[in-house]
Amino acid sequence: MNSTATPDTVTEPQLAIDKTVHCKDMAEVRKHVDALDDILVPLLVERGGYMTQAARIKPTQGHVRDEDRIEFIVARVRARAAQEGGQPDVIEAIYRSMMEAYIAYEHKEFDRLRDASTD
Ligand SMILES: C=C(O[C@@H]1C=C(C(=O)O)C=C[C@H]1O)C(=O)O
């Protein structure tokens, strides 16, 4: 520590561009984006599985959308994005849109699970 109580080594977050491999053309950029999507999609599918579980556990359709939980997630992922050297506003937009899609899916899953149980 120095006299102003600032840590001697302040670790700045790595910038998004510093996480990438330098590309010479768009084909290379797209190859890397496709490779990342191959990681992201299975994770999003797995996340969707928890929406099915939420649909099973929640007592009514009125419980599917939970505004407090949405705002908690947004605050959490914004902080995480900043920590990673990313853009909190971009991550927030992605998350809000993703959660809307999952809420619609959860509504459908809620009905599907209950319809099936009356067969
Ligand atoms: C899964 C839930 O249901 C909804 C879906 C959310 C999500 O995609 O993370 C968040 C809040 C809810 O409106 C939940 O309540 O946690």
Ligand as a Chemical Component Dictionary entry (heavy atoms), coordinates in Angstrom:
data_LIG
# 
_chem_comp.id                   LIG 
_chem_comp.type                 NON-POLYMER 
_chem_comp.pdbx_formal_charge   0 
_chem_comp.three_letter_code    LIG 
# 
loop_
_chem_comp_atom.comp_id 
_chem_comp_atom.atom_id 
_chem_comp_atom.alt_atom_id 
_chem_comp_atom.type_symbol 
_chem_comp_atom.charge 
_chem_comp_atom.model_Cartn_x 
_chem_comp_atom.model_Cartn_y 
_chem_comp_atom.model_Cartn_z 
_chem_comp_atom.pdbx_ordinal 
LIG C1  C1  C 0 -36.946 -18.470 -14.038 1  
LIG C2  C2  C 0 -37.732 -17.517 -13.534 2  
LIG O1  O1  O 0 -38.812 -16.998 -14.261 3  
LIG C3  C3  C 0 -38.678 -15.850 -15.091 4  
LIG C4  C4  C 0 -37.491 -15.956 -15.948 5  
LIG C5  C5  C 0 -36.302 -15.374 -15.609 6  
LIG C6  C6  C 0 -35.020 -15.720 -16.286 7  
LIG O2  O2  O 0 -35.015 -15.926 -17.513 8  
LIG O3  O3  O 0 -33.995 -15.797 -15.589 9  
LIG C7  C7  C 0 -36.253 -14.461 -14.550 10 
LIG C8  C8  C 0 -37.374 -14.078 -13.883 11 
LIG C9  C9  C 0 -38.715 -14.636 -14.157 12 
LIG O4  O4  O 0 -39.562 -13.640 -14.589 13 
LIG C10 C10 C 0 -37.567 -17.003 -12.161 14 
LIG O5  O5  O 0 -38.530 -16.458 -11.609 15 
LIG O6  O6  O 0 -36.464 -17.140 -11.613 16 
# 
loop_
_chem_comp_bond.comp_id 
_chem_comp_bond.atom_id_1 
_chem_comp_bond.atom_id_2 
_chem_comp_bond.value_order 
_chem_comp_bond.pdbx_ordinal 
LIG C1  C2  DOUB 1  
LIG C2  O1  SING 2  
LIG C2  C10 SING 3  
LIG O1  C3  SING 4  
LIG C3  C4  SING 5  
LIG C3  C9  SING 6  
LIG C4  C5  DOUB 7  
LIG C5  C6  SING 8  
LIG C5  C7  SING 9  
LIG C6  O2  DOUB 10 
LIG C6  O3  SING 11 
LIG C7  C8  DOUB 12 
LIG C8  C9  SING 13 
LIG C9  O4  SING 14 
LIG C10 O5  DOUB 15 
LIG C10 O6  SING 16 
# 
